[in-house]
Every structure is written in C-alpha cells, then in structure tokens.
Amino acid sequence: MLLVIDVGNTNITLGVFREKELMGTYRMTTRMSRTSDEYGILMCNMLEYRGISRHEIEDVIISSVVPDVMHSLSSSIIKYFDIKPIHVGPGTKTGIRVSAVNPKEIGADRIVDAVAAYSLYGGPVLVLDFGTATTYDLITEDGSFVAGITSPGIEISARALWEDAAKLPKITIEKPVSILAKETITSMQAGLVYGYIGQTEYIIKKVKEESGLINLKVVATGGLGKIIADETDMIDIYDTQLTLKGLEIIYEKTKKDR
C-alpha cells in the first residue's frame, strides 16, 4: 500500500492507496507543534482504526507547503514505518513543465494538483484549489504550467471580517437562502459566498479571455470549493481528492528510481 501525505497550511491530509484505489483518507491539523513520536503514533492509530496495519504501508510520498513540520513528520515515517519518504519538489518527475520565471517558487501542492488535473482530465485545464489561499493554475494542452493566480481563501476573508470589525460575529460559512439579507449573520454569509462566486467566475473568464483558450476545462478541489462549484456552471469538475490522486500519479512516475 502507498501512503500519500499533503501538508497544507491548515490541515495535513493523508490517503492510502492499494494499487489505484483510494482506501481511506485522514486529516489532522497542521498548526500544532508535534514530535516525531506524536506524528507516528497518531498516523498509526488512524490507519489501524480503518483496519490498516502500518506494516502494510510499502512506500510514502509527501507534498508540503509548511517546511517547519517536515523534520518531525519525515522522522516519524522513518521511525514508525521504516520508510524514507519521497518529497515532491524540484527535480521530482511529474510530467508537468513549469514555465515560470522561478519554478522553485511554485508550491508543491500546486504542482501535484496540476499533475492530477492534467493526467485525469486532459489539457488545457485551469486548476482551482480552494484552500487557505485560493489558487488558479493554467496548464496547456502540452502539459506546461504557464500561469498562476493566488487570492485570499474564503476562510481568510471571513476571518478578516470578524477579527477586524469589532461588532461582526464569527459565523459559519454557508450560502444563505437569499442574497437579500435582513440581519448581520446572513448579510456576512451573502457577502462572502456570493462575493466569492463572483470573484471565481470573473477570474475564470479573464483567464479564458487573455489565454484565448475559450474551451478551457476548469477543475476545482479543496475544502470549501464545493460551495462555490455548486453555484456556478463555470466549474466543470469538482474533485475533492484531486491532490491525493496527484500524489499517487507522481509516485508511479518516480518509483522506478527508488
């Protein structure tokens, strides 16, 4: 079995693949200092809860945008699984060519999503990831990563409202029944959700316009992305497991070098 790990700014998401089949997913918070023993025991317990022994894990691949956790996390995998993990980064075989001024600046998570979207759904494709930040990455028909847009995630926008405006409360992010809100909570929800739908549609429209790729396929993933994807016909596919699938695809491309 293959253990794939995506280390994001908010959560660490794990998936276990048997061949090409995703057997289960697990999630833990990122913003917490943990020792290698804490990571190891937590991961082993998560797997065993689903009936998977740590001894069944044959290899591990990690993508991360949080360098501070990597020493403890990598050490835990070596200690508890007796495996030296693969790290997605510069030099990793992905099948995607990054046409950026400085390719090393492109986060591993964005490369993994691009690989998954291009491999599973073809190109040209615009990949949206609704995470802590929301990213829009353009992959051409020949598999080149040619452009990327980054905006504050919907949770960042929400937090800015209730942290910087003294009289606004913390709210649940969900679409209200109507945009014509009549009280504070639904007015905030309306502004956040409908505003984000508008932003998403405008950015997709501008990417298509400036790239000339009018028939561009749009694939989305990430946390609150389903709220947005359900409310616009400009997103063609919402794939909640896109990043984990991308890690499995990259592993298949790199395992011959192990």
Order of alpha helices (4+ residues) and beta strands (2+ residues): beta-beta-beta-alpha-beta-alpha-beta-beta-alpha-beta-beta-beta-alpha-alpha-beta-alpha-beta-alpha
